[in-house]
Amino acid sequence: MIVSIILFVIGLTLLIKGADLFVEGGGGLAARYGVSTTTIGFTVIAFGTSLPEFVVSVNAIATGNADIGLGNVVGSNIANIGLVLALCALLKPAVVGERRGQAPLRHETLLMLGATAVFIALSFRGVLDLFSGIVSLVVFAFILNSMWKSGRTEDEPIVSHGKRDYLETIGGLIAVIIGSQLVLEGAVNIAAIFGIPTYIIGLSMVAVGTSLPELVTSVVAILKGSGGISVGNILGSNIFNLLFVMGCGTLIRPVPIPDAVNLAIMGVFSLAVIPLIWGHGRFIKGWSALMLIGYAAYIGMLII
């Protein structure tokens, strides 16, 4: 058991650091070749922040551990809202309620809700198959186009660091791939030792672990006074996870839906974003605190 836990922790460390290097190096390369910050934000950075979920879930599905892959995506989306977004709003309500930042966040909230509705509707069939994958990727392309037209750009300029960008991009990608395999092996072993269903491990341990990049990045950005973009990226990450990650995964092999309970919980947490984005002041703090309590209760329910 100790070896499995060590593998899991080492894998998470590689995932988090690898994703960070990939984002920094990939952004630098894009800047070096004259790609706009908007393009970087919607491609390199959006993909980089969800890279752990993508590699872990697709790897899990490809190796016959579809429960962990699905649980990771659903659990990560719940964690992104109930933990990461709620904590950001609690620390600085103005990030989600600030008048100048409401328009793009409201737009992305509606797109995120749309993506969630599509995913849940496809899940009603009892399995996510090739048809579901194609539909998900088509909808993702439409949403990406809509986000592009909304014109949201990054706060901070992205600069090139010369040859270091190549090393960081390649090294980061390798670290994420190795880390995902270690996380997957550790999670499967831990589940077997304690007799816990792999789907539950995916919803809890793996999901929280792969959401750590969003958590750390968002909290640090907020403490530095530039968290608006991070909040938008959290919403974008949920869209990416549901439609692109699972869309690619189901192209490899079908993914059965174990139950509808956790999908319903994900839907409830997704709807809970609406009062945050449209609320003001003390209400945002109170609502975000309630969301954090709800997320803690959810994790407690999974463990018990």
N, C-alpha and C positions, 0 to 999 in steps of 0.2 A: 504493500500500500504506500509506503514511504517513497519508493521509487516512482510510482505512478504520480504522486503529488509533486515530486521534484520535476518530473518530465512536464507536467501540466504548467507549473510555474515558469520553468525555463522557456517553454513554448509561448506562453503569454508575453514574456519579456521580449522574445524575438519578434513576436507579432507587433507589439506596440512600437518598439524601436525601429523595426523594419518599415512599418507604415509611415513613421515620421521621416525616415531617410528618403523613402520613395517620394513623398510629397515635396520635400525640400529639393531633392535632386531633379525630379521631374518638372517642377515649377521653374527651376533654374534653366533647364534645357529649353523649355518652351519660351522663356524670356530671351534666351540667347539667340533663338532663331526667329525672334520678332513676333511671337504669338501674343495676342492681347490678353490682359488679365481676366477679362470676361471668359474667354475661351479656356484659359487655365483653370479658372474656378469651376466651370461646368464639366471639365474633363479630368485633368490630373488631380486636382484637389478633391473634387467630389468622389472620384474613383478611389483615391488614396485613403480618405477617411473611412470608406466602407471596404477597403481591401481585406482586412481581417475576416469580416463576415463572408465576403465573396470566396476567398480561398478556403476557409474552414468548411463552409456549407457545400461548395461544389466538390471539394475533396471528399467530404463525408458521403455525399450522394454517390459519387463515382466508385467509392470503396464499399458500397452496400450498407452504409450507416445513415440512411435517409432520415431517420428519426432525429438524429443529432443535427443534421443539416437544416431541417425544417424548424426544429426547436430553437436553433441558434438565430434564425431570421425572425421568427415570431417573438422570441424572448428579447432579442436586441431592440426591436421596435418598441416593445413595452418599456424596456430600460431607458431607451433614448428619450421617451416622453415622461414616464413616471419618475425617473431618477435624474437624468441629465438636464432635460428642459425645465423640470420643476425646480431643481436646485439652482439653475441659472436665474429663473424668475424670482426665486426667494431671495437670492443674493442681491439682485438688481432688477426690480420690477420694471424700470424704465426701458430695459432692453427689449421687452416684448410689448410694453404699453406705450412707448414713446411715439408721439404723433408722427414724426418724420419717418419712422421706420415701420409704420403699420401697413402701408400699402403693399410692399413686396412680401412681407410676412403673411399677410392675409391671403395673397395670391398663392403662395406656396402651401399655406394651410389647406386651402381648397383642393389643390393638386394632390397633396398628401392624403386627404380624405377620399378623393377619387381613386387613387391608387389602392388604398386599403379596401374600398368597396369592391373594386375589380377582383382583387386577390381573394377576398372572402366569397364572392359570388362564384369564382372558379373552384374554390374549395368545396362548395356545396355538392359537387359531383362525386366527392369521396376520394378523389385522387387527382394529383396534379401531373398531367401527362404531356405528350408532345403538343397537343392542341393548346393546352394551358400555357405552355412555354412560348409558343408562337404569339398567342394573344397578348401575353404579358409583355413581350419584347416590342410588339407593335404599339401597345398603349404607352410603354416607356418612351418610345421614340416621339410620340405625339406630345407627351408631357415635357420631354427635354426641349422640344421645339418651342413649347409655350413658355417654359422658363427662360429660354434664350430671348424670346421676344419681349419678356418683361423687363429686360435690360439691367438686371442686378449685376453689380460689379464688386470686386474685392476692395476692402478698405485700404490695404497696404500694398505698395508696389512690390513686385516679385523680381529679384535680381539674379543674374547668373553668377556662379562661383567658379567658372572655368572648368577645367578637367574634373574637378571634384564632383560636379553634377553627375557625370557619367558613373563614377564610382558609387555615389550615394543611390542613384536610381537602380543600378544593377544589384548592389549589395543589399539595398532595402528589399527588393523583390525576392532575392534568395532567402533573406532572413524570414520574410513572411511565409514563404513556402515551407521552409523547414519548421518554423514555429507552428504553423497550422497542423502539420503532421504530428508533432509532439503533443499539442493540445488535444488532438483527436485521439491519439493512443492513450494518453493519460485519462481523458474523460471516459473512454470505453472501459478501461481497467477499473477506474473508481466505481463506475456504475455496476460492474460485475461483482466487485468485492462487497458492496453494500446492498446489492440486490435492487438497485434503483433503476427504473426504466430509463433507457438512453434518451428518450424524448424529454424527460424531466431534467436530466443533466444538461441537455441542449438549451432548455428554457431558462435554466438558472446559472450554473457555473460558466458554461461556454458563452452564453449570451452576455452576461455581465463582463466577462473577460474581453470579448471582442468589442464591447462598447466603451472600454476604458479610454481608447484614443479620443473619442468624442467628448467623454467626460472631462479628461485632463485638459484638452485643447480649449473647450468651451469655458471652463471655470477660470483658467489662466487668462483667456482673452477678456473675460468680464472684469476680472480684478485689475486688468490693465486699462479698462475703460473702452474696449472695442469689441463688445460681444455680440452686436447685432448680426454680423455675418455668420458667427458661430451658430446662433439660433436658427438662421436660415439653412445652414448646412445640416443641422440635426434633422430638420423636416425633409431636406433633400436626401439625406442618408436613408430615411425610412422608405422613401419612394424607390431609391436604388435597390435596397434590400429586397423588397417585395416583388418588384417587377423584373429587375435585371438579374439579381443574384439567383432567385428561384426560377426565373425564366431560363437562364443558362443551365441551371441544374437539371431542370425537367427535360431539357433537350437530350441529356445523357441517359436518364432512366426515370420511370414514373416514381412519384413520391406519394405514398398513401397518407391520408389525413387521419391521425389517430382519434381525435375527438374535436368537437366544435367549441368546447368550453374556453380554451385558451385563445382561439380566434375571436370569440365574443369579447373576452377581456381586452384583447388588443384593440378591438373596435371601440370599446368604451374609453380606453385611454386615449385613443386617437381623437374621439369626439371631445375629450376633456381639454384639448388644446384650444378649442373655440373660445371659452371664457377667458383664457389667458391672453389671447391675441386681441380680443375685443374689450377686455376689462381695463380697469384703471387702479392705480395706487394700492391702497390697503387690500382691496378685493383680490388683486393679483397675488399678494403675499399670502393671504389666507387660503386661496385656492391652490397655490403651489404647495403649501404645507400639507393640505388635504391630499394632494396627489402623491406626495412623498410617503405619507402614512398609508395610503392605498397601495403603493408599490411594496412597502415593507410587509404589509399584510399578505400581498400576493406571493412574495418570496416565502413567507412563513407558511402559507398554505401548501406550496410546492414541497417544502422540506418535511412538513408534518404528513 
